[in-house]
């Protein structure tokens, strides 16, 4: 699954266009490397997203193309 879509489906970022813009601005890292929105996310990847002063770091647990809102937090764990 593409990185921008994963960020949206997991509800880490609210909208896919915002996720895409964050990737273009270099605020999203995957395994400590700046990532493009088209990067394929795999289980075990570590995603770091910079929101202003705050930084969110998560480990990918599952990659589901469609998931219910209630189950979105099961797709990752905070580090």
CNS distance restraints for C-alpha pairs under 8 A (distance, minus, plus):
assign (resid   1 and name CA) (resid   5 and name CA) 6.80 0.50 0.50
assign (resid   1 and name CA) (resid   6 and name CA) 6.38 0.50 0.50
assign (resid   1 and name CA) (resid  40 and name CA) 5.32 0.50 0.50
assign (resid   1 and name CA) (resid  41 and name CA) 5.65 0.50 0.50
assign (resid   1 and name CA) (resid  42 and name CA) 7.75 0.50 0.50
assign (resid   1 and name CA) (resid  63 and name CA) 6.88 0.50 0.50
assign (resid   1 and name CA) (resid  65 and name CA) 7.05 0.50 0.50
assign (resid   2 and name CA) (resid   6 and name CA) 6.14 0.50 0.50
assign (resid   2 and name CA) (resid  37 and name CA) 6.55 0.50 0.50
assign (resid   2 and name CA) (resid  38 and name CA) 5.14 0.50 0.50
assign (resid   2 and name CA) (resid  39 and name CA) 5.49 0.50 0.50
assign (resid   2 and name CA) (resid  40 and name CA) 4.76 0.50 0.50
assign (resid   2 and name CA) (resid  41 and name CA) 6.10 0.50 0.50
assign (resid   3 and name CA) (resid   7 and name CA) 6.21 0.50 0.50
assign (resid   3 and name CA) (resid  36 and name CA) 7.57 0.50 0.50
assign (resid   3 and name CA) (resid  37 and name CA) 5.19 0.50 0.50
assign (resid   3 and name CA) (resid  38 and name CA) 6.01 0.50 0.50
assign (resid   3 and name CA) (resid  39 and name CA) 5.45 0.50 0.50
assign (resid   3 and name CA) (resid  40 and name CA) 6.03 0.50 0.50
assign (resid   3 and name CA) (resid  41 and name CA) 5.72 0.50 0.50
assign (resid   4 and name CA) (resid   8 and name CA) 6.43 0.50 0.50
assign (resid   4 and name CA) (resid  16 and name CA) 5.82 0.50 0.50
assign (resid   4 and name CA) (resid  17 and name CA) 7.91 0.50 0.50
assign (resid   4 and name CA) (resid  19 and name CA) 5.15 0.50 0.50
assign (resid   4 and name CA) (resid  20 and name CA) 5.46 0.50 0.50
assign (resid   4 and name CA) (resid  23 and name CA) 7.64 0.50 0.50
assign (resid   4 and name CA) (resid  37 and name CA) 5.01 0.50 0.50
assign (resid   4 and name CA) (resid  38 and name CA) 7.06 0.50 0.50
assign (resid   5 and name CA) (resid   9 and name CA) 6.04 0.50 0.50
assign (resid   5 and name CA) (resid  16 and name CA) 6.11 0.50 0.50
assign (resid   5 and name CA) (resid  19 and name CA) 7.87 0.50 0.50
assign (resid   6 and name CA) (resid  10 and name CA) 5.90 0.50 0.50
assign (resid   6 and name CA) (resid  41 and name CA) 7.44 0.50 0.50
assign (resid   6 and name CA) (resid  63 and name CA) 7.42 0.50 0.50
assign (resid   7 and name CA) (resid  11 and name CA) 6.10 0.50 0.50
assign (resid   7 and name CA) (resid  12 and name CA) 5.26 0.50 0.50
assign (resid   7 and name CA) (resid  13 and name CA) 5.50 0.50 0.50
assign (resid   7 and name CA) (resid  14 and name CA) 7.99 0.50 0.50
assign (resid   7 and name CA) (resid  16 and name CA) 7.38 0.50 0.50
assign (resid   7 and name CA) (resid  19 and name CA) 6.51 0.50 0.50
assign (resid   8 and name CA) (resid  12 and name CA) 6.32 0.50 0.50
assign (resid   8 and name CA) (resid  13 and name CA) 5.33 0.50 0.50
assign (resid   8 and name CA) (resid  14 and name CA) 5.77 0.50 0.50
assign (resid   8 and name CA) (resid  15 and name CA) 5.66 0.50 0.50
assign (resid   8 and name CA) (resid  16 and name CA) 5.37 0.50 0.50
assign (resid   8 and name CA) (resid  19 and name CA) 7.02 0.50 0.50
assign (resid   9 and name CA) (resid  65 and name CA) 7.65 0.50 0.50
assign (resid   9 and name CA) (resid  66 and name CA) 7.06 0.50 0.50
assign (resid   9 and name CA) (resid  67 and name CA) 7.06 0.50 0.50
assign (resid   9 and name CA) (resid  72 and name CA) 7.01 0.50 0.50
assign (resid  10 and name CA) (resid  72 and name CA) 4.85 0.50 0.50
assign (resid  10 and name CA) (resid  73 and name CA) 6.55 0.50 0.50
assign (resid  10 and name CA) (resid  75 and name CA) 6.24 0.50 0.50
assign (resid  10 and name CA) (resid  76 and name CA) 7.63 0.50 0.50
assign (resid  11 and name CA) (resid  72 and name CA) 6.57 0.50 0.50
assign (resid  11 and name CA) (resid  73 and name CA) 7.85 0.50 0.50
assign (resid  13 and name CA) (resid  18 and name CA) 7.18 0.50 0.50
assign (resid  13 and name CA) (resid  19 and name CA) 6.10 0.50 0.50
assign (resid  14 and name CA) (resid  18 and name CA) 7.43 0.50 0.50
assign (resid  14 and name CA) (resid  19 and name CA) 7.87 0.50 0.50
assign (resid  15 and name CA) (resid  19 and name CA) 6.38 0.50 0.50
assign (resid  16 and name CA) (resid  20 and name CA) 6.07 0.50 0.50
assign (resid  17 and name CA) (resid  21 and name CA) 6.16 0.50 0.50
assign (resid  18 and name CA) (resid  22 and name CA) 6.11 0.50 0.50
assign (resid  19 and name CA) (resid  23 and name CA) 6.29 0.50 0.50
assign (resid  19 and name CA) (resid  37 and name CA) 7.58 0.50 0.50
assign (resid  20 and name CA) (resid  24 and name CA) 6.28 0.50 0.50
assign (resid  20 and name CA) (resid  37 and name CA) 5.50 0.50 0.50
assign (resid  21 and name CA) (resid  25 and name CA) 6.15 0.50 0.50
assign (resid  22 and name CA) (resid  26 and name CA) 6.41 0.50 0.50
assign (resid  22 and name CA) (resid  27 and name CA) 5.37 0.50 0.50
assign (resid  22 and name CA) (resid  28 and name CA) 6.34 0.50 0.50
assign (resid  23 and name CA) (resid  27 and name CA) 5.85 0.50 0.50
assign (resid  23 and name CA) (resid  28 and name CA) 5.25 0.50 0.50
assign (resid  23 and name CA) (resid  34 and name CA) 7.89 0.50 0.50
assign (resid  23 and name CA) (resid  35 and name CA) 6.30 0.50 0.50
assign (resid  23 and name CA) (resid  36 and name CA) 5.42 0.50 0.50
assign (resid  23 and name CA) (resid  37 and name CA) 5.49 0.50 0.50
assign (resid  24 and name CA) (resid  36 and name CA) 6.47 0.50 0.50
assign (resid  24 and name CA) (resid  37 and name CA) 7.21 0.50 0.50
assign (resid  26 and name CA) (resid  34 and name CA) 5.86 0.50 0.50
assign (resid  26 and name CA) (resid  35 and name CA) 7.10 0.50 0.50
assign (resid  26 and name CA) (resid  36 and name CA) 7.98 0.50 0.50
assign (resid  27 and name CA) (resid  34 and name CA) 7.49 0.50 0.50
assign (resid  27 and name CA) (resid  49 and name CA) 5.86 0.50 0.50
assign (resid  27 and name CA) (resid  50 and name CA) 5.24 0.50 0.50
assign (resid  27 and name CA) (resid  51 and name CA) 7.77 0.50 0.50
assign (resid  28 and name CA) (resid  34 and name CA) 6.12 0.50 0.50
assign (resid  28 and name CA) (resid  35 and name CA) 6.04 0.50 0.50
assign (resid  28 and name CA) (resid  47 and name CA) 7.07 0.50 0.50
assign (resid  28 and name CA) (resid  48 and name CA) 5.70 0.50 0.50
assign (resid  28 and name CA) (resid  49 and name CA) 4.62 0.50 0.50
assign (resid  28 and name CA) (resid  50 and name CA) 6.54 0.50 0.50
assign (resid  29 and name CA) (resid  33 and name CA) 5.06 0.50 0.50
assign (resid  29 and name CA) (resid  34 and name CA) 4.47 0.50 0.50
assign (resid  29 and name CA) (resid  35 and name CA) 5.34 0.50 0.50
assign (resid  29 and name CA) (resid  47 and name CA) 5.68 0.50 0.50
assign (resid  29 and name CA) (resid  48 and name CA) 5.00 0.50 0.50
assign (resid  29 and name CA) (resid  49 and name CA) 6.51 0.50 0.50
assign (resid  30 and name CA) (resid  34 and name CA) 6.46 0.50 0.50
assign (resid  30 and name CA) (resid  35 and name CA) 5.87 0.50 0.50
assign (resid  30 and name CA) (resid  45 and name CA) 6.61 0.50 0.50
assign (resid  30 and name CA) (resid  46 and name CA) 5.60 0.50 0.50
assign (resid  30 and name CA) (resid  47 and name CA) 4.57 0.50 0.50
assign (resid  30 and name CA) (resid  48 and name CA) 6.39 0.50 0.50
assign (resid  31 and name CA) (resid  45 and name CA) 6.18 0.50 0.50
assign (resid  31 and name CA) (resid  46 and name CA) 5.11 0.50 0.50
assign (resid  31 and name CA) (resid  47 and name CA) 6.43 0.50 0.50
assign (resid  32 and name CA) (resid  46 and name CA) 7.79 0.50 0.50
assign (resid  32 and name CA) (resid  47 and name CA) 7.90 0.50 0.50
assign (resid  32 and name CA) (resid  48 and name CA) 7.61 0.50 0.50
assign (resid  35 and name CA) (resid  39 and name CA) 6.58 0.50 0.50
assign (resid  41 and name CA) (resid  45 and name CA) 6.85 0.50 0.50
assign (resid  41 and name CA) (resid  63 and name CA) 7.58 0.50 0.50
assign (resid  42 and name CA) (resid  60 and name CA) 7.09 0.50 0.50
assign (resid  42 and name CA) (resid  62 and name CA) 7.81 0.50 0.50
assign (resid  42 and name CA) (resid  63 and name CA) 6.93 0.50 0.50
assign (resid  43 and name CA) (resid  59 and name CA) 7.92 0.50 0.50
assign (resid  43 and name CA) (resid  60 and name CA) 5.08 0.50 0.50
assign (resid  43 and name CA) (resid  61 and name CA) 5.32 0.50 0.50
assign (resid  43 and name CA) (resid  62 and name CA) 5.61 0.50 0.50
assign (resid  43 and name CA) (resid  63 and name CA) 6.72 0.50 0.50
assign (resid  44 and name CA) (resid  59 and name CA) 5.98 0.50 0.50
assign (resid  44 and name CA) (resid  60 and name CA) 5.18 0.50 0.50
assign (resid  44 and name CA) (resid  61 and name CA) 6.24 0.50 0.50
assign (resid  45 and name CA) (resid  59 and name CA) 5.77 0.50 0.50
assign (resid  45 and name CA) (resid  60 and name CA) 5.42 0.50 0.50
assign (resid  46 and name CA) (resid  57 and name CA) 7.00 0.50 0.50
assign (resid  46 and name CA) (resid  58 and name CA) 5.70 0.50 0.50
assign (resid  46 and name CA) (resid  59 and name CA) 4.47 0.50 0.50
assign (resid  46 and name CA) (resid  60 and name CA) 6.35 0.50 0.50
assign (resid  47 and name CA) (resid  57 and name CA) 5.72 0.50 0.50
assign (resid  47 and name CA) (resid  58 and name CA) 5.36 0.50 0.50
assign (resid  47 and name CA) (resid  59 and name CA) 6.30 0.50 0.50
assign (resid  47 and name CA) (resid  60 and name CA) 7.51 0.50 0.50
assign (resid  48 and name CA) (resid  55 and name CA) 6.82 0.50 0.50
assign (resid  48 and name CA) (resid  56 and name CA) 5.59 0.50 0.50
assign (resid  48 and name CA) (resid  57 and name CA) 4.36 0.50 0.50
assign (resid  48 and name CA) (resid  58 and name CA) 6.52 0.50 0.50
assign (resid  49 and name CA) (resid  55 and name CA) 5.71 0.50 0.50
assign (resid  49 and name CA) (resid  56 and name CA) 5.20 0.50 0.50
assign (resid  49 and name CA) (resid  57 and name CA) 6.50 0.50 0.50
assign (resid  50 and name CA) (resid  54 and name CA) 6.01 0.50 0.50
assign (resid  50 and name CA) (resid  55 and name CA) 4.42 0.50 0.50
assign (resid  50 and name CA) (resid  56 and name CA) 6.41 0.50 0.50
assign (resid  51 and name CA) (resid  55 and name CA) 5.83 0.50 0.50
assign (resid  51 and name CA) (resid  56 and name CA) 7.59 0.50 0.50
assign (resid  56 and name CA) (resid  78 and name CA) 7.69 0.50 0.50
assign (resid  57 and name CA) (resid  78 and name CA) 6.04 0.50 0.50
assign (resid  57 and name CA) (resid  79 and name CA) 5.57 0.50 0.50
assign (resid  58 and name CA) (resid  76 and name CA) 6.13 0.50 0.50
assign (resid  58 and name CA) (resid  77 and name CA) 5.39 0.50 0.50
assign (resid  58 and name CA) (resid  78 and name CA) 4.44 0.50 0.50
assign (resid  58 and name CA) (resid  79 and name CA) 5.42 0.50 0.50
assign (resid  59 and name CA) (resid  76 and name CA) 5.44 0.50 0.50
assign (resid  59 and name CA) (resid  77 and name CA) 5.36 0.50 0.50
assign (resid  59 and name CA) (resid  78 and name CA) 6.55 0.50 0.50
assign (resid  59 and name CA) (resid  79 and name CA) 6.94 0.50 0.50
assign (resid  60 and name CA) (resid  75 and name CA) 6.24 0.50 0.50
assign (resid  60 and name CA) (resid  76 and name CA) 4.59 0.50 0.50
assign (resid  60 and name CA) (resid  77 and name CA) 6.87 0.50 0.50
assign (resid  61 and name CA) (resid  74 and name CA) 7.25 0.50 0.50
assign (resid  61 and name CA) (resid  75 and name CA) 5.16 0.50 0.50
assign (resid  61 and name CA) (resid  76 and name CA) 4.87 0.50 0.50
assign (resid  61 and name CA) (resid  77 and name CA) 7.02 0.50 0.50
assign (resid  62 and name CA) (resid  74 and name CA) 7.57 0.50 0.50
assign (resid  62 and name CA) (resid  75 and name CA) 4.82 0.50 0.50
assign (resid  62 and name CA) (resid  76 and name CA) 6.90 0.50 0.50
assign (resid  63 and name CA) (resid  75 and name CA) 6.61 0.50 0.50
assign (resid  64 and name CA) (resid  75 and name CA) 7.72 0.50 0.50
assign (resid  67 and name CA) (resid  71 and name CA) 6.52 0.50 0.50
assign (resid  67 and name CA) (resid  72 and name CA) 6.43 0.50 0.50
assign (resid  68 and name CA) (resid  72 and name CA) 6.41 0.50 0.50
assign (resid  71 and name CA) (resid  75 and name CA) 7.51 0.50 0.50
assign (resid  73 and name CA) (resid  77 and name CA) 7.46 0.50 0.50
